[in-house]
Amino acid sequence: MTARTIELGALDPERKSSPVAWEADDDTEALRETVPDEAVCFFNDRVYEHGTVVKSGSVLLRCDHGLWLPAGPAGDAEP
């Protein structure tokens, strides 16, 4: 059985969410230093374990120790 990608929608700035480190962001390492090395990420007040892949709009995001990292375009997600 294949796990389905969790669809979350857009980030709500009023809710607790871990930062997203985009590939083009030169300050990814600086951003990582500001985030505690957690085993979870937050997205709109919900907690996701390290390694979880979620869909937000047109991108997939992977939780990496308290930081969301791009995991590819959402079009590659399983149906």
C-alpha positions in Angstrom: 0.0 0.0 0.0 1.4 3.4 -1.0 1.0 6.3 1.4 -0.9 9.3 0.0 0.7 12.7 0.0 -1.1 15.0 2.5 -2.6 18.0 0.9 -2.4 21.1 3.2 -3.2 24.1 1.0 -1.5 27.4 1.6 0.5 28.5 4.7 -1.6 30.7 7.0 0.7 33.5 8.4 -1.6 33.6 11.5 -0.8 30.0 12.5 2.4 28.3 13.6 4.5 27.0 10.7 8.1 26.0 10.3 10.1 28.0 7.7 10.5 26.9 4.1 14.0 26.9 2.8 13.7 27.3 -1.0 16.6 26.0 -3.2 17.3 29.5 -4.5 17.7 30.8 -0.9 21.3 31.5 -0.2 20.6 31.8 3.5 19.4 28.2 4.0 22.2 27.4 6.4 21.6 30.6 8.3 17.9 29.8 8.5 18.7 26.3 9.7 20.7 27.8 12.5 17.7 29.8 13.7 15.5 26.8 13.9 15.9 24.3 16.8 17.0 20.9 15.5 13.5 19.4 16.0 12.2 16.0 14.9 9.0 17.7 13.7 7.8 20.5 11.5 4.7 22.7 11.9 2.3 23.6 9.2 -0.7 25.8 10.1 -0.5 24.6 13.8 -0.3 20.9 12.9 2.7 18.8 13.7 4.4 16.5 11.1 7.3 14.1 11.7 10.8 14.4 10.2 10.6 12.9 6.7 6.9 13.6 6.1 6.2 14.9 2.6 3.2 17.2 2.2 1.6 19.1 -0.7 1.2 22.9 -0.5 -0.2 24.5 -3.6 2.0 23.4 -6.5 4.9 22.1 -4.6 5.8 19.1 -2.4 7.6 19.9 0.9 9.6 17.5 3.0 10.1 18.0 6.8 13.8 18.1 7.6 14.5 18.6 11.3 12.2 21.6 11.8 12.6 23.1 8.3 10.5 22.5 5.2 12.5 21.7 2.1 11.2 21.5 -1.5 10.7 17.9 -2.6 9.6 18.6 -6.2 6.5 19.8 -8.1 3.2 18.6 -6.8 2.3 17.2 -10.2 4.7 14.3 -9.4 2.6 13.3 -6.3 0.6 10.1 -6.4 -3.1 10.5 -7.0 
